[in-house]
Amino acid sequence: MSIEPLTEELDYTADVARATEAIYARVKDVIPEIEWPVHAPYVAAINELKANLNAIILAHNYQTPEIFHGVADLSGDSLALAKQAAETEADVIVLCGVHFMAETAKLLSPEKTVLIPDLEAGCSLAESITGEDVRLLRERYPGVPVVTYVNTSAEVKAESDICCTSANATEVVESLGSDRVIFLPDEYLGLHVASQTDVEVILWQGHCEVHERFTADELRTFRGQHPGIQILAHPECPPEVLAEADYVGSTSGMINYVGSERPDRVVLITECSMSDNVAVEYPELDFVKPCNLCPHMKQITLPKVLWSMRTLQHEVRIDPEVAARGRRAVARMLEVGRGKQQ
């Protein structure tokens, strides 16, 4: 019998408190003490169930701290997660992220059971383009290679020549040896790539609803309110935002920057849960936290993760022919980018 994700309540017992004590010690600066008794029973139950299922939990950088630090075995950007999961001996992969990420994990681990706890965890950027759109672009620009961001569905990847991440996009574009490419679907990432290369970049007007909301005025306000602050921005942001930043890079790039440069005060211009997750690793730094939430990422909750593992729902399935072609586009990227992350 299925247990509905949001109806079961678990008790915070002395055993649960002991089982999760070390975890809470790590996240106490970003999760209020009053909230932990709500999260802890699910954290304990999920971590116990993982061993029984031979399962691993993958959490994207934009997941909330109770998931990211509480139950995840692997964390990071979507491509890094999929690659790491493919190398494990786990039978079951639970993807705490959005649907295209679960598809990417399935592409690289076709023999494993891949679960996503909520089918409504979508992505405005991935949903901005379809496989049919790519086929029409090929008709309009015959012979022009198609470079597709990994933040897309398996169907779109299957219609592409090669995938890229935000970290290796310019390298991938230049690797094709073409004087022009079709770059899909993120317009702002494409504009950033175009500013870094002499290759003509044909763009699609897809946007991330989190990153497109940031403004240059907002960044200037941060500088005025917080003297000496370092501003790190994701290249899915509008060009005028990137122009105001001290560093532009992928989620992994921003994390590496914080670790190497250790700025006294920093703001990450991306989804706001990432600031909480990075702050756990660097409690001595002052993180100014803008809060542009991704409503799709927040569809994933601890109760839904537990339900997904107990019921083995929702399993990600991809048509074998689509999967084979999508896998080729990802594999071609890995040959060029050598695993650089999103």
C-alpha positions as YAML, in Angstrom:
chain: A
units: angstrom
residues:
- id: 1
  name: MET
  ca: [0.00, 0.00, 0.00]
- id: 2
  name: SER
  ca: [1.37, 3.40, -1.02]
- id: 3
  name: ILE
  ca: [2.04, 5.95, 1.70]
- id: 4
  name: GLU
  ca: [1.18, 9.40, 0.40]
- id: 5
  name: PRO
  ca: [4.18, 11.73, 0.67]
- id: 6
  name: LEU
  ca: [2.58, 14.45, 2.75]
- id: 7
  name: THR
  ca: [0.27, 12.55, 5.11]
- id: 8
  name: GLU
  ca: [2.63, 10.61, 7.37]
- id: 9
  name: GLU
  ca: [4.10, 12.29, 10.42]
- id: 10
  name: LEU
  ca: [7.08, 10.79, 12.23]
- id: 11
  name: ASP
  ca: [7.91, 11.32, 15.89]
- id: 12
  name: TYR
  ca: [11.03, 12.96, 17.21]
- id: 13
  name: THR
  ca: [12.22, 10.43, 19.75]
- id: 14
  name: ALA
  ca: [15.32, 10.12, 21.89]
- id: 15
  name: ASP
  ca: [16.65, 7.49, 19.46]
- id: 16
  name: VAL
  ca: [16.10, 9.85, 16.52]
- id: 17
  name: ALA
  ca: [17.84, 12.67, 18.38]
- id: 18
  name: ARG
  ca: [20.88, 10.46, 19.02]
- id: 19
  name: ALA
  ca: [20.96, 9.17, 15.43]
- id: 20
  name: THR
  ca: [20.92, 12.67, 13.96]
- id: 21
  name: GLU
  ca: [22.97, 14.54, 16.57]
- id: 22
  name: ALA
  ca: [26.15, 14.71, 14.48]
- id: 23
  name: ILE
  ca: [24.25, 15.83, 11.40]
- id: 24
  name: TYR
  ca: [22.54, 18.67, 13.24]
- id: 25
  name: ALA
  ca: [25.87, 19.80, 14.68]
- id: 26
  name: ARG
  ca: [26.98, 20.52, 11.11]
- id: 27
  name: VAL
  ca: [23.87, 22.40, 10.01]
- id: 28
  name: LYS
  ca: [22.94, 24.22, 13.21]
- id: 29
  name: ASP
  ca: [23.98, 27.59, 11.80]
- id: 30
  name: VAL
  ca: [21.57, 27.33, 8.86]
- id: 31
  name: ILE
  ca: [18.67, 25.31, 10.33]
- id: 32
  name: PRO
  ca: [17.05, 26.79, 13.46]
- id: 33
  name: GLU
  ca: [16.99, 24.44, 16.45]
- id: 34
  name: ILE
  ca: [13.20, 24.67, 16.62]
- id: 35
  name: GLU
  ca: [12.93, 23.20, 13.10]
- id: 36
  name: TRP
  ca: [15.22, 20.19, 13.59]
- id: 37
  name: PRO
  ca: [12.65, 17.97, 15.39]
- id: 38
  name: VAL
  ca: [10.50, 18.23, 12.25]
- id: 39
  name: HIS
  ca: [13.30, 17.17, 9.91]
- id: 40
  name: ALA
  ca: [15.22, 14.71, 12.07]
- id: 41
  name: PRO
  ca: [12.74, 11.77, 12.06]
- id: 42
  name: TYR
  ca: [12.76, 11.74, 8.26]
- id: 43
  name: VAL
  ca: [16.53, 12.09, 8.12]
- id: 44
  name: ALA
  ca: [16.92, 9.07, 10.41]
- id: 45
  name: ALA
  ca: [14.33, 6.97, 8.54]
- id: 46
  name: ILE
  ca: [15.80, 7.77, 5.11]
- id: 47
  name: ASN
  ca: [19.37, 7.04, 6.15]
- id: 48
  name: GLU
  ca: [18.29, 3.69, 7.59]
- id: 49
  name: LEU
  ca: [16.32, 2.76, 4.48]
- id: 50
  name: LYS
  ca: [19.22, 3.53, 2.13]
- id: 51
  name: ALA
  ca: [21.18, 0.54, 3.36]
- id: 52
  name: ASN
  ca: [18.22, -1.80, 2.96]
- id: 53
  name: LEU
  ca: [17.68, -0.73, -0.66]
- id: 54
  name: ASN
  ca: [21.34, -0.39, -1.62]
- id: 55
  name: ALA
  ca: [20.37, 3.14, -2.61]
- id: 56
  name: ILE
  ca: [22.22, 6.41, -2.87]
- id: 57
  name: ILE
  ca: [20.73, 9.88, -2.69]
- id: 58
  name: LEU
  ca: [21.92, 12.61, -5.02]
- id: 59
  name: ALA
  ca: [21.26, 16.22, -4.01]
- id: 60
  name: HIS
  ca: [21.74, 19.20, -6.27]
- id: 61
  name: ASN
  ca: [23.38, 22.34, -4.87]
- id: 62
  name: TYR
  ca: [19.97, 24.05, -4.78]
- id: 63
  name: GLN
  ca: [18.36, 21.55, -2.39]
- id: 64
  name: THR
  ca: [17.57, 22.66, 1.15]
- id: 65
  name: PRO
  ca: [20.21, 21.94, 3.83]
- id: 66
  name: GLU
  ca: [18.22, 19.20, 5.57]
- id: 67
  name: ILE
  ca: [18.35, 17.24, 2.31]
- id: 68
  name: PHE
  ca: [21.76, 18.39, 1.08]
- id: 69
  name: HIS
  ca: [23.57, 17.75, 4.36]
- id: 70
  name: GLY
  ca: [21.09, 15.45, 6.08]
- id: 71
  name: VAL
  ca: [20.56, 12.55, 3.68]
- id: 72
  name: ALA
  ca: [22.60, 13.06, 0.51]
- id: 73
  name: ASP
  ca: [25.44, 10.68, -0.30]
- id: 74
  name: LEU
  ca: [26.56, 12.72, -3.31]
- id: 75
  name: SER
  ca: [26.02, 16.43, -3.83]
- id: 76
  name: GLY
  ca: [26.91, 18.95, -6.48]
- id: 77
  name: ASP
  ca: [25.71, 19.99, -9.93]
- id: 78
  name: SER
  ca: [23.57, 17.76, -12.09]
- id: 79
  name: LEU
  ca: [26.26, 16.37, -14.40]
- id: 80
  name: ALA
  ca: [28.71, 15.69, -11.58]
- id: 81
  name: LEU
  ca: [25.98, 13.87, -9.68]
- id: 82
  name: ALA
  ca: [25.08, 11.70, -12.67]
- id: 83
  name: LYS
  ca: [28.72, 10.82, -13.33]
- id: 84
  name: GLN
  ca: [29.42, 9.91, -9.71]
- id: 85
  name: ALA
  ca: [26.25, 7.84, -9.45]
- id: 86
  name: ALA
  ca: [27.24, 5.84, -12.52]
- id: 87
  name: GLU
  ca: [30.46, 4.85, -10.78]
- id: 88
  name: THR
  ca: [28.80, 3.47, -7.63]
- id: 89
  name: GLU
  ca: [27.55, -0.05, -6.91]
- id: 90
  name: ALA
  ca: [24.13, 1.22, -5.83]
- id: 91
  name: ASP
  ca: [21.03, -0.39, -7.32]
- id: 92
  name: VAL
  ca: [18.76, 2.60, -6.71]
- id: 93
  name: ILE
  ca: [19.45, 6.30, -7.33]
- id: 94
  name: VAL
  ca: [17.16, 8.86, -5.69]
- id: 95
  name: LEU
  ca: [17.57, 12.21, -7.43]
- id: 96
  name: CYS
  ca: [16.85, 15.23, -5.26]
- id: 97
  name: GLY
  ca: [16.69, 17.84, -7.97]
- id: 98
  name: VAL
  ca: [14.55, 18.47, -11.04]
- id: 99
  name: HIS
  ca: [13.35, 16.11, -13.75]
- id: 100
  name: PHE
  ca: [16.00, 16.72, -16.42]
- id: 101
  name: MET
  ca: [18.64, 15.90, -13.80]
- id: 102
  name: ALA
  ca: [16.99, 12.57, -13.09]
- id: 103
  name: GLU
  ca: [16.93, 11.89, -16.84]
- id: 104
  name: THR
  ca: [20.64, 12.68, -17.10]
- id: 105
  name: ALA
  ca: [21.35, 10.25, -14.27]
- id: 106
  name: LYS
  ca: [19.32, 7.61, -16.10]
- id: 107
  name: LEU
  ca: [21.23, 8.26, -19.34]
- id: 108
  name: LEU
  ca: [24.52, 7.54, -17.58]
- id: 109
  name: SER
  ca: [23.17, 4.69, -15.42]
- id: 110
  name: PRO
  ca: [20.70, 2.87, -17.69]
- id: 111
  name: GLU
  ca: [20.92, -0.33, -15.64]
- id: 112
  name: LYS
  ca: [20.02, 1.36, -12.34]
- id: 113
  name: THR
  ca: [16.60, 2.30, -10.96]
- id: 114
  name: VAL
  ca: [16.42, 6.11, -10.93]
- id: 115
  name: LEU
  ca: [13.72, 7.75, -8.82]
- id: 116
  name: ILE
  ca: [12.52, 11.33, -8.58]
- id: 117
  name: PRO
  ca: [10.36, 12.03, -5.52]
- id: 118
  name: ASP
  ca: [8.03, 14.48, -7.29]
- id: 119
  name: LEU
  ca: [7.17, 14.53, -11.00]
- id: 120
  name: GLU
  ca: [6.23, 18.21, -10.68]
- id: 121
  name: ALA
  ca: [9.88, 19.13, -10.07]
- id: 122
  name: GLY
  ca: [10.41, 20.62, -13.50]
- id: 123
  name: CYS
  ca: [12.53, 23.46, -14.89]
- id: 124
  name: SER
  ca: [11.51, 26.62, -16.75]
- id: 125
  name: LEU
  ca: [14.69, 26.49, -18.83]
- id: 126
  name: ALA
  ca: [14.36, 22.84, -19.82]
- id: 127
  name: GLU
  ca: [10.70, 23.36, -20.65]
- id: 128
  name: SER
  ca: [11.49, 26.29, -22.96]
- id: 129
  name: ILE
  ca: [12.45, 23.96, -25.83]
- id: 130
  name: THR
  ca: [11.38, 20.64, -27.34]
- id: 131
  name: GLY
  ca: [12.91, 18.10, -29.66]
- id: 132
  name: GLU
  ca: [10.67, 19.39, -32.43]
- id: 133
  name: ASP
  ca: [12.10, 22.89, -31.91]
- id: 134
  name: VAL
  ca: [15.61, 21.53, -32.43]
- id: 135
  name: ARG
  ca: [14.58, 19.72, -35.61]
- id: 136
  name: LEU
  ca: [13.08, 22.96, -36.97]
- id: 137
  name: LEU
  ca: [16.29, 24.85, -36.16]
- id: 138
  name: ARG
  ca: [18.29, 22.27, -38.08]
- id: 139
  name: GLU
  ca: [16.07, 22.84, -41.09]
- id: 140
  name: ARG
  ca: [16.55, 26.59, -40.80]
- id: 141
  name: TYR
  ca: [20.33, 26.35, -40.35]
- id: 142
  name: PRO
  ca: [21.39, 23.26, -42.34]
- id: 143
  name: GLY
  ca: [24.78, 21.88, -41.42]
- id: 144
  name: VAL
  ca: [25.21, 24.09, -38.33]
- id: 145
  name: PRO
  ca: [26.11, 21.97, -35.27]
- id: 146
  name: VAL
  ca: [23.81, 22.05, -32.25]
- id: 147
  name: VAL
  ca: [25.30, 22.55, -28.78]
- id: 148
  name: THR
  ca: [22.81, 21.88, -26.01]
- id: 149
  name: TYR
  ca: [23.13, 22.79, -22.35]
- id: 150
  name: VAL
  ca: [22.70, 19.81, -20.02]
- id: 151
  name: ASN
  ca: [19.74, 21.64, -18.46]
- id: 152
  name: THR
  ca: [17.43, 20.07, -21.05]
- id: 153
  name: SER
  ca: [15.28, 16.99, -21.47]
- id: 154
  name: ALA
  ca: [16.61, 13.72, -22.84]
- id: 155
  name: GLU
  ca: [14.51, 14.34, -25.96]
- id: 156
  name: VAL
  ca: [16.33, 17.61, -26.66]
- id: 157
  name: LYS
  ca: [19.74, 16.08, -25.92]
- id: 158
  name: ALA
  ca: [18.91, 13.33, -28.42]
- id: 159
  name: GLU
  ca: [18.42, 15.91, -31.19]
- id: 160
  name: SER
  ca: [21.76, 17.57, -30.45]
- id: 161
  name: ASP
  ca: [25.31, 17.04, -31.64]
- id: 162
  name: ILE
  ca: [26.92, 17.63, -28.27]
- id: 163
  name: CYS
  ca: [26.02, 18.79, -24.78]
- id: 164
  name: CYS
  ca: [27.80, 21.31, -22.59]
- id: 165
  name: THR
  ca: [27.78, 22.61, -19.05]
- id: 166
  name: SER
  ca: [28.08, 26.21, -17.92]
- id: 167
  name: ALA
  ca: [31.69, 25.46, -16.97]
- id: 168
  name: ASN
  ca: [32.80, 24.02, -20.30]
- id: 169
  name: ALA
  ca: [30.39, 25.70, -22.75]
- id: 170
  name: THR
  ca: [33.00, 27.85, -24.49]
- id: 171
  name: GLU
  ca: [35.44, 24.95, -24.75]
- id: 172
  name: VAL
  ca: [32.75, 22.71, -26.24]
- id: 173
  name: VAL
  ca: [31.70, 25.37, -28.77]
- id: 174
  name: GLU
  ca: [35.27, 25.88, -29.94]
- id: 175
  name: SER
  ca: [35.96, 22.14, -30.08]
- id: 176
  name: LEU
  ca: [33.59, 21.74, -33.02]
- id: 177
  name: GLY
  ca: [35.81, 23.68, -35.42]
- id: 178
  name: SER
  ca: [32.78, 25.46, -36.90]
- id: 179
  name: ASP
  ca: [32.50, 29.20, -37.53]
- id: 180
  name: ARG
  ca: [28.92, 29.17, -36.19]
- id: 181
  name: VAL
  ca: [26.91, 27.00, -33.82]
- id: 182
  name: ILE
  ca: [23.34, 26.77, -32.58]
- id: 183
  name: PHE
  ca: [23.44, 27.13, -28.79]
- id: 184
  name: LEU
  ca: [20.42, 25.93, -26.79]
- id: 185
  name: PRO
  ca: [18.41, 26.84, -24.82]
- id: 186
  name: ASP
  ca: [19.76, 29.45, -22.36]
- id: 187
  name: GLU
  ca: [20.02, 32.83, -24.07]
- id: 188
  name: TYR
  ca: [22.08, 34.44, -21.31]
- id: 189
  name: LEU
  ca: [24.58, 31.60, -21.04]
- id: 190
  name: GLY
  ca: [24.81, 31.74, -24.84]
- id: 191
  name: LEU
  ca: [25.53, 35.47, -24.77]
- id: 192
  name: HIS
  ca: [28.25, 34.85, -22.18]
- id: 193
  name: VAL
  ca: [29.79, 32.18, -24.43]
- id: 194
  name: ALA
  ca: [29.57, 34.53, -27.42]
- id: 195
  name: SER
  ca: [31.55, 37.13, -25.47]
- id: 196
  name: GLN
  ca: [34.33, 34.56, -24.91]
- id: 197
  name: THR
  ca: [34.76, 33.25, -28.48]
- id: 198
  name: ASP
  ca: [34.93, 34.33, -32.12]
- id: 199
  name: VAL
  ca: [32.45, 31.61, -33.10]
- id: 200
  name: GLU
  ca: [29.06, 32.97, -34.18]
- id: 201
  name: VAL
  ca: [26.47, 31.77, -31.65]
- id: 202
  name: ILE
  ca: [22.86, 31.37, -32.76]
- id: 203
  name: LEU
  ca: [20.68, 31.70, -29.67]
- id: 204
  name: TRP
  ca: [17.36, 30.47, -28.33]
- id: 205
  name: GLN
  ca: [15.36, 32.63, -25.91]
- id: 206
  name: GLY
  ca: [15.19, 30.25, -22.98]
- id: 207
  name: HIS
  ca: [15.76, 31.52, -19.44]
- id: 208
  name: CYS
  ca: [16.02, 30.22, -15.89]
- id: 209
  name: GLU
  ca: [13.26, 31.82, -13.83]
- id: 210
  name: VAL
  ca: [15.60, 32.08, -10.84]
- id: 211
  name: HIS
  ca: [18.60, 33.72, -12.52]
- id: 212
  name: GLU
  ca: [16.70, 35.99, -14.90]
- id: 213
  name: ARG
  ca: [15.17, 37.85, -11.93]
- id: 214
  name: PHE
  ca: [18.47, 39.25, -10.69]
- id: 215
  name: THR
  ca: [19.24, 42.84, -11.72]
- id: 216
  name: ALA
  ca: [22.34, 45.00, -11.96]
- id: 217
  name: ASP
  ca: [20.76, 47.49, -9.56]
- id: 218
  name: GLU
  ca: [20.39, 44.70, -7.00]
- id: 219
  name: LEU
  ca: [24.10, 43.92, -7.22]
- id: 220
  name: ARG
  ca: [25.02, 47.59, -6.89]
- id: 221
  name: THR
  ca: [22.84, 47.73, -3.79]
- id: 222
  name: PHE
  ca: [24.76, 44.82, -2.29]
- id: 223
  name: ARG
  ca: [28.01, 46.72, -2.84]
- id: 224
  name: GLY
  ca: [26.60, 49.85, -1.22]
- id: 225
  name: GLN
  ca: [25.23, 48.02, 1.79]
- id: 226
  name: HIS
  ca: [28.18, 45.67, 2.29]
- id: 227
  name: PRO
  ca: [31.55, 47.35, 1.58]
- id: 228
  name: GLY
  ca: [34.20, 44.93, 0.35]
- id: 229
  name: ILE
  ca: [31.72, 42.24, -0.64]
- id: 230
  name: GLN
  ca: [32.70, 39.78, -3.39]
- id: 231
  name: ILE
  ca: [29.90, 39.09, -5.89]
- id: 232
  name: LEU
  ca: [29.86, 35.69, -7.62]
- id: 233
  name: ALA
  ca: [27.29, 35.24, -10.40]
- id: 234
  name: HIS
  ca: [26.06, 32.30, -12.44]
- id: 235
  name: PRO
  ca: [26.25, 32.78, -16.24]
- id: 236
  name: GLU
  ca: [22.51, 32.08, -16.56]
- id: 237
  name: CYS
  ca: [22.04, 35.65, -15.26]
- id: 238
  name: PRO
  ca: [21.44, 38.58, -17.65]
- id: 239
  name: PRO
  ca: [24.57, 40.19, -19.16]
- id: 240
  name: GLU
  ca: [24.18, 43.42, -17.17]
- id: 241
  name: VAL
  ca: [24.25, 41.35, -13.97]
- id: 242
  name: LEU
  ca: [27.39, 39.51, -15.02]
- id: 243
  name: ALA
  ca: [29.04, 42.85, -15.81]
- id: 244
  name: GLU
  ca: [28.61, 43.88, -12.16]
- id: 245
  name: ALA
  ca: [30.06, 40.65, -10.72]
- id: 246
  name: ASP
  ca: [33.59, 40.00, -9.49]
- id: 247
  name: TYR
  ca: [33.46, 36.41, -10.69]
- id: 248
  name: VAL
  ca: [31.25, 34.60, -13.21]
- id: 249
  name: GLY
  ca: [31.08, 30.84, -13.07]
- id: 250
  name: SER
  ca: [29.15, 27.64, -12.63]
- id: 251
  name: THR
  ca: [27.86, 26.45, -9.27]
- id: 252
  name: SER
  ca: [30.98, 24.33, -8.82]
- id: 253
  name: GLY
  ca: [33.10, 27.26, -9.95]
- id: 254
  name: MET
  ca: [31.56, 29.51, -7.32]
- id: 255
  name: ILE
  ca: [32.10, 26.91, -4.61]
- id: 256
  name: ASN
  ca: [35.74, 26.51, -5.65]
- id: 257
  name: TYR
  ca: [36.20, 30.30, -5.66]
- id: 258
  name: VAL
  ca: [34.88, 30.57, -2.11]
- id: 259
  name: GLY
  ca: [37.17, 27.75, -1.00]
- id: 260
  name: SER
  ca: [40.30, 29.16, -2.61]
- id: 261
  name: GLU
  ca: [39.80, 32.89, -2.11]
- id: 262
  name: ARG
  ca: [37.99, 32.83, 1.26]
- id: 263
  name: PRO
  ca: [36.40, 36.29, 0.85]
- id: 264
  name: ASP
  ca: [35.39, 37.76, 4.20]
- id: 265
  name: ARG
  ca: [31.98, 38.66, 2.79]
- id: 266
  name: VAL
  ca: [30.41, 37.12, -0.29]
- id: 267
  name: VAL
  ca: [27.11, 36.89, -2.15]
- id: 268
  name: LEU
  ca: [26.27, 34.05, -4.55]
- id: 269
  name: ILE
  ca: [23.99, 35.27, -7.32]
- id: 270
  name: THR
  ca: [22.10, 32.04, -7.83]
- id: 271
  name: GLU
  ca: [19.40, 29.98, -6.08]
- id: 272
  name: CYS
  ca: [19.45, 30.88, -2.40]
- id: 273
  name: SER
  ca: [19.69, 27.41, -0.83]
- id: 274
  name: MET
  ca: [23.17, 27.13, -2.30]
- id: 275
  name: SER
  ca: [24.37, 29.89, 0.03]
- id: 276
  name: ASP
  ca: [23.14, 27.93, 3.03]
- id: 277
  name: ASN
  ca: [24.82, 24.75, 1.82]
- id: 278
  name: VAL
  ca: [28.16, 26.42, 1.15]
- id: 279
  name: ALA
  ca: [27.97, 28.36, 4.44]
- id: 280
  name: VAL
  ca: [27.93, 25.04, 6.31]
- id: 281
  name: GLU
  ca: [31.42, 24.35, 4.92]
- id: 282
  name: TYR
  ca: [32.73, 27.86, 5.62]
- id: 283
  name: PRO
  ca: [31.06, 29.10, 8.84]
- id: 284
  name: GLU
  ca: [33.73, 31.74, 9.35]
- id: 285
  name: LEU
  ca: [32.68, 33.63, 6.20]
- id: 286
  name: ASP
  ca: [29.84, 36.15, 6.00]
- id: 287
  name: PHE
  ca: [27.35, 35.06, 3.34]
- id: 288
  name: VAL
  ca: [24.89, 37.73, 2.23]
- id: 289
  name: LYS
  ca: [21.93, 35.72, 1.02]
- id: 290
  name: PRO
  ca: [19.66, 36.92, -1.74]
- id: 291
  name: CYS
  ca: [16.60, 34.70, -1.87]
- id: 292
  name: ASN
  ca: [15.51, 33.82, -5.35]
- id: 293
  name: LEU
  ca: [14.00, 30.40, -4.70]
- id: 294
  name: CYS
  ca: [13.48, 27.77, -7.37]
- id: 295
  name: PRO
  ca: [9.90, 26.57, -6.83]
- id: 296
  name: HIS
  ca: [10.65, 23.37, -8.74]
- id: 297
  name: MET
  ca: [13.62, 22.40, -6.57]
- id: 298
  name: LYS
  ca: [11.50, 23.05, -3.50]
- id: 299
  name: GLN
  ca: [9.01, 20.41, -4.65]
- id: 300
  name: ILE
  ca: [11.50, 17.91, -3.23]
- id: 301
  name: THR
  ca: [11.06, 17.43, 0.53]
- id: 302
  name: LEU
  ca: [12.18, 14.87, 3.09]
- id: 303
  name: PRO
  ca: [8.70, 13.27, 3.38]
- id: 304
  name: LYS
  ca: [8.59, 12.86, -0.40]
- id: 305
  name: VAL
  ca: [12.07, 11.34, -0.45]
- id: 306
  name: LEU
  ca: [11.05, 8.78, 2.17]
- id: 307
  name: TRP
  ca: [7.84, 8.00, 0.29]
- id: 308
  name: SER
  ca: [9.77, 7.62, -2.97]
- id: 309
  name: MET
  ca: [12.15, 5.12, -1.43]
- id: 310
  name: ARG
  ca: [9.39, 3.10, 0.25]
- id: 311
  name: THR
  ca: [7.27, 2.87, -2.90]
- id: 312
  name: LEU
  ca: [10.05, 3.04, -5.56]
- id: 313
  name: GLN
  ca: [8.21, 5.93, -7.21]
- id: 314
  name: HIS
  ca: [8.54, 7.79, -9.46]
- id: 315
  name: GLU
  ca: [10.83, 5.73, -11.65]
- id: 316
  name: VAL
  ca: [12.44, 7.59, -14.55]
- id: 317
  name: ARG
  ca: [12.10, 5.80, -17.88]
- id: 318
  name: ILE
  ca: [13.44, 6.98, -21.25]
- id: 319
  name: ASP
  ca: [12.69, 5.51, -24.66]
- id: 320
  name: PRO
  ca: [15.77, 3.37, -25.52]
- id: 321
  name: GLU
  ca: [16.34, 5.01, -28.91]
- id: 322
  name: VAL
  ca: [16.08, 8.51, -27.41]
- id: 323
  name: ALA
  ca: [18.35, 7.46, -24.55]
- id: 324
  name: ALA
  ca: [21.01, 6.11, -26.92]
- id: 325
  name: ARG
  ca: [21.16, 9.34, -28.92]
- id: 326
  name: GLY
  ca: [21.04, 11.53, -25.80]
- id: 327
  name: ARG
  ca: [23.82, 9.49, -24.23]
- id: 328
  name: ARG
  ca: [26.01, 10.04, -27.31]
- id: 329
  name: ALA
  ca: [25.64, 13.82, -27.00]
- id: 330
  name: VAL
  ca: [26.65, 13.70, -23.33]
- id: 331
  name: ALA
  ca: [29.52, 11.28, -24.02]
- id: 332
  name: ARG
  ca: [30.87, 13.54, -26.76]
- id: 333
  name: MET
  ca: [30.91, 16.42, -24.30]
- id: 334
  name: LEU
  ca: [32.78, 14.37, -21.72]
- id: 335
  name: GLU
  ca: [35.47, 13.62, -24.28]
- id: 336
  name: VAL
  ca: [35.98, 17.37, -24.75]
- id: 337
  name: GLY
  ca: [35.34, 18.77, -21.31]
- id: 338
  name: ARG
  ca: [36.91, 15.97, -19.31]
- id: 339
  name: GLY
  ca: [34.12, 16.14, -16.73]
- id: 340
  name: LYS
  ca: [34.06, 19.85, -16.01]
- id: 341
  name: GLN
  ca: [30.97, 20.57, -13.98]
- id: 342
  name: GLN
  ca: [27.80, 22.60, -14.45]
...
